[in-house]
Amino acid sequence: MSHDVTEMINRLRVAGGDTTEVEVKSAAGGLPVSLTATLSALANQPGGGTIILGLDEQAGFRPVGLVDPQVLKQGLAAKARAFTPPVRLTVDDGEVDGAAVVVARVHECDRSSKPCRVTATGTAYLRSYDGDYALSEVEEQGFLAARQAPLFDRSPVEDATIDDLDTELVDAFLGAVRERDPAGLGRFADDAELLRRGGVTIDGGQPTVAGLLALGAHPQQWFPRYVIQAAAAPLPTDSAATRARNQVTISGPVPRMLDAALLWARRTFDTAIVAESDGTVHDRPSYPLVAFRELVANALIHRDLDHWSAGLAVEVRLLRDRLVVANPGGLYGITVDRLGRDAVTSARNARLVAICQHVRTPQTGARVIEALASGIPTVTEALADHGLPPAHYVDSGIRFTVVLHQFATATPAVTAEPKLGATERRVYQALTSQGRTARELAEELGLSAPNIRRSLRNLRGRGLVIQLGGRGRTTTYQRRPDGV
């Protein structure tokens, strides 16, 4: 059976490198050693992934001309047995630009058996923007915890009392429940009984994890890392010493954090003045605030609350060409390909979701969530109305990341070296006269560290880029001062 994977390769060429779902290797000299980590990582990734052998990424994913594809297929099958549990593969012949390639579909390991480990070393791997990396002990705990249904948000919080709840938020919650659910939870006239039956407290008035996170005066007294870490990348006009701007740590209960995150976005997002067809003039942020709000609310509500993730925060990163929102804990009860398409309201933290349906944000009085599976469609619609590409969702199993992209802005053409590959061109266009480190480039472009290093070496060899520093000093790269 032969597969035409041209469409998949075209997407890789546009992206300028591998993605979290697809790994490409030339395999001109046989199976590369790095495939061991890749097989484990893709088996641990929700939905698995695909490995394509026989393409040169640095040459724009052009075929290398495999001598004996059958030997490579046999080698893949043998390597797949070197894991615990064994990696399940579907290996077929493929074709790109008329040349033969090997296409291996790596199936996701069963949740009850994760993480998939290299039998010889006991090491398990995971995919990330900068390649495959070995799981830390904390991340392995995340996979082990995911084997059971999450109930952590129902637990009482030790040493917390009813006085640790925010009275303003509690009063608004009680009022909303009685207004919206008068025949159900709202029929209980006694406030203490309503809070107990609603999962905010247990007998005696001690708050639950969900109750404290949604309505607590300061939940971080018990959960120091249940916060939002937000920061923006330096502007092109900033000095080379600038690491980040508008960096904040946002704390408080869910509704107050949501208000604070929106305030940060209004202060940080670039804003254009736009004239509408009716003659009115409006400020237009670089990303729609309604989409940002939905993503942050989802990250706060659906983040993992088990012990393994206690040291991890929700992260918001505004980079030069994209906005990233990430939270510990992967999707629960749904897969990436079904997001926004199926009306699925499955929740990792069911008690927290149930409470937050009735919680209002103090500044605007808006609902925190609706729990109607409308969040992702709202994001999709807002991005389309804003003229932006669809959101990119990445579920690693123990981490969920959403990336919003800006359309590429016009940059000077590289006229002296018209044969630059797609990756090299992206790296060159991201460089400035002030200098960038390889790590900064990897974070900004979403490319793997090896891809960045290879591109920089090639650009230096062609005289397009200058390397500064080294030998104990930070190594940076910049375009030639005279331009090219």
C-alpha positions, 0 to 999 in steps of 0.5 A: 500500500503506497501513500501520497503524503504530499499534503503533509509535506507541504504543511511542513514546508510552510512551517519550515520544520518538524511539528509535534505530530510529524518527524522527518528523517533523511535515513540516508545512512540507515535508521538514526539513533535519535529515532529511539527518543522520537518513538517513545515521545510519539507513543506518549503523545495523545493521538500518536504521530507520524515518522517519515524517512527519506526526506532532507529537511534542510533541503526543503523536505526534498527526497534523498533517494532511499536505497532499500526502503524494505530494510528501513521498515524492518529496522523500524519494526525491530526497534519498536519492540525495544520499548515497554510497552512495545510501540505499535506501528503501522509502516507503509510505503509512501511517495513524495515528489515521485520518490519513495519514502517510508511512512510510519504511523506511531499509535498512542500508547494506552493511557493505562500503560503510559509512559512508554519507556525505552526498555534498556534505560527506563527513560521515557520521552515527550515531544516539545517545540524544541524536539524530544526530551526525557521526562522529569520525575514530576512529568512521569508522575503526571502520566501515572496520575492520569491513569485514574479519574481526577477527583483532587478538586473535591478534597478539603483544604487542610487548615482552611476555614469558611473565613478564607472565602471571599465574601464578595464572591460568595455572595455573588455566587449564592445570588447567581445560583438562586437566580439561575437554578431555583428548582435545583441547588438554589432551592436551599435557603440556608447559605451554609447548606447551599455551599456544602451541597454545591461542593464549595465546602464540606460538613463543618464549613471547611472549603474544598480545593474547588471552592477555595480556587473559585471563591477563596480570598487568597488560594495561593496561601495553600497553592502557591503556583496556582497562578498565571505567569505572563510575559511579553518578548522584547520589542525590536527597539529594546536593548539587547539586555532586555529579557522580557517586558510586562512580566507579571505573576497574577494570583487570587481566585479564578474570577479575579485572576481572569480580570487581571489577565485581561487588564495585562492583555489590554496593556501589553497587546499592540493596538491599531486604530481601525476605521470601520465601514460605518465611519466609526474608529476603534482600537483593535488589539493584535489578538481578540480579547474575547479569544484570549479570555476564553483561553485563559479561563479554560487554562485556569479551570482545566489545569491539572490539580494533582500533587505532581503539578503543584509546582507548575503555573499557567503560562502566557507568552506574547512573542513577536509573531504569536501568543502562547497559553499553556497549562499543566495537564492535557485534555480530558475526555476529548481529543484535539481533533474534536475541539470545537466540533463536538459539543463535549463538556467533559471536565478534568475538574468537574467540581470546579467547573460546576462552581465556576458556572455560577461565578462572576468576575468582580470588575465586569460581572461576566460569567467565568465559564458557560460549560456549554462547549462554546469556548473553542467555537468562540475562539475560532469565530473571534480569530476569523473576525480578526483576520487571524489564522485558526488557533493551533492546539497541542496536547502532550498528555500532561500539558496543553498548549494553545498558540495564536499566530499573526500573519507573517508581516513583510520582511526584506527579501534575501536577495544575495542568497536566493536559495535559502531553505525555508528554515534558514530564511525564517531564522535570518528574517528573525535576526536583528542587528542587536543580536539574538541567542539560539534559545531565543530564536527557538522559542520565537520561531517554534523550531527545534534547537538542532534546526536552529543551530544548523541554520545558523551554521549555514548562514554564517558559512554564507556570510549572512550572519555574524556570531558574537560572544562565546568562551564564557560569554553569551553567544548571540547572532546578528545580521551583517551590519552592511546587510545582504 
